[in-house]
């Protein structure tokens, strides 16, 4: 066998080892509990509100509404979740926007689910104070602080009998108030 052939074989062996070993790193999702969601909860869900307050400039031009919130959940059948939260707030010509992304595992029972973030990111933008602009990963402590148990139910809105839609209703206060999530 030539020196070149030996070097090529040796290099290929090292590359294969590196690829195989790269899959053996710490997987934080293996350290958090998960159970499959009920089948009706699998997939994507969205919730959002937009302010009815609008701002107009002194020359009559439309500047924008006062803000809004959008929340997205995605539950896969293996017990993993993704969540995105977008908040937009306007005060005259100043606009502040925040975006939070989390993913991890979740456990489900008949009335609650608990989300265990294993990855997350924050992003913020402020048109008036650039010192408020940032983008960064969540720290381990922040991920632990964001472990959240939600109350859930699936069906029609209790207070709106003429609404034909089916919702995933999610509450963070044991059902005192509900957010009504729909399929996108």
N, C-alpha and C positions, 0 to 999 in steps of 0.2 A: 504494500500500500504506500502511495507517495505521501510526502509531507503535506502537500496541499490537500489531499483527500482526507488525511488524518485530522488536519486542522478544521476542515469543513465539517466532518462528523462530530468532532469535539464541540464546535460552536453550536451545531444543531442540537446536540444533547443538552448543552447549557441553556439554550433558548427554551427547549421543551420543559426543562426543570423549572425555569423562571416562570413560565406560563402556568404550569401546574401549581406551583407554590403560591402564586399571586392570588389564587382562589381560596387560600387557606387563612387569610387574614381575619381579624376580628369582625364578626358580623353582629352588629348591635341588635338586629331584629331577633337573633336567636336568644337574646337575653330578656326578651319581653314576652308576655303571654299573648296568645291569639286564639280565637275561635272563629269558625266561619259565621258570617252574618246570616240572618234569616234570608231566604231567597228573594223576598220582595225588597230587601234593602240593597242587594248587590247592584253595583254600577254607580253612575254619576247622579248627583243631586245638586241643585242650586237654590239659593235664596238671595234676595236683594231688596233694597229700598232706595229710593231717590227722594231728596228733599223737594217739597213744593215751593220753597223759597227760591227766588231768582234774583240775580243782581244785574242792573242795567247801568251803563256808564252815563256821565253827564251829557253826552251827545246823543243819547238814545240807543247806543249799541248794546246788544246783549253780551254780557260778560260770562254768565254761567249760573248754574244752580248752586245752592249752598252745600251740597255734598251728597254722599250716598255710601252704601255698604253693600258688598257682595261677598257671599260665603259659598264655597264649593266643597263638597265631600265626594270621595270616590271610595267605595268599599269593594274589594275583590273577594272572591269566594274562598281564598286561603286565609282570610283574617287580616289582611293588610289594608291600610287606609292611606288616603292622601287628603289633605285639607289646604285650601287657599282662602285667605281673608284679605279683602281689599277695602280700604277706607279712604274716602276722599272728602275733604272739608275745605270750604272756601269762606274767607272773610274778606269781602270786597275784592281787591286784586291779589290777595295772597291765597295760594292753594297749597294745602298740605295733603300728601298722599302717603299711605303706608301699605305695604304688601307683606304678608306673612305666609310662608309655605311650610308645611310639616308633612312628614310621612313616617309611617311606622306600622305597628300592629294594633289590633283592637280585640276586645273580648265583648261578646254579646250575650244577653239573656232576654227574657220575654219583655222587659220594660226599660232596660238600661244598656248602654254600651260605654266602655272606657277606652279612650284613645291613648296610646303609649308612643309618643314621638321618638323616633330614633335618628331622624335627620330634620333639619329645619334651617330656614333662612329668613332674614329680615331685610327689608329695603324701605327707605323713606326718602321723600322728596318734598322740599319746601321752596316755593318760588320767592319768598321774602327773606328767609334766613338760611343761607347756604350751609351754615354750621350744623343744621339739622339734616343734611343729606348724607346718607350712608347706605351701604349694602354689606351684609356680613352673615356668616353662619351663626346659628344658635350655639351657645355653649352647652355643655352637658347639664349644668345646673338649670339653665333655661328650659331645656327639653324636659327635665324632671319636673319643673314647676308647671309645665303645660300638660302634664298627665291629667286628663279631665274625664269625669263621668257625666254622661248626658242621660236624661230620660227621653225615651222615644215612644212614638206610636205611629201607626200607619193606617190611613183611611181618609174619610171625608172630614171637612172642618165641622166642628161641633156647632158653631154659631152661625153657619151659613148653609142652610139646607138646600138652597137652590144652586149651589156651586157643584157642578158635576165632577170636578177634578179630584184625584186621589193624591194625597200629600204624605211625605215623611215629615212628621212633626217632631221637632227637637227642642228640648228645654234644658237649660243649665240650672234651673231653680226648682227641681222636682215637680215640674208641671204647673207652676204658678203662671208662667207666660210661655208661649210657644212660638217658634219660628217655623214657617211653612215652606218646606223644600219641595221643589218640583223636579221632574226630569228635564234636562236641557233640550 
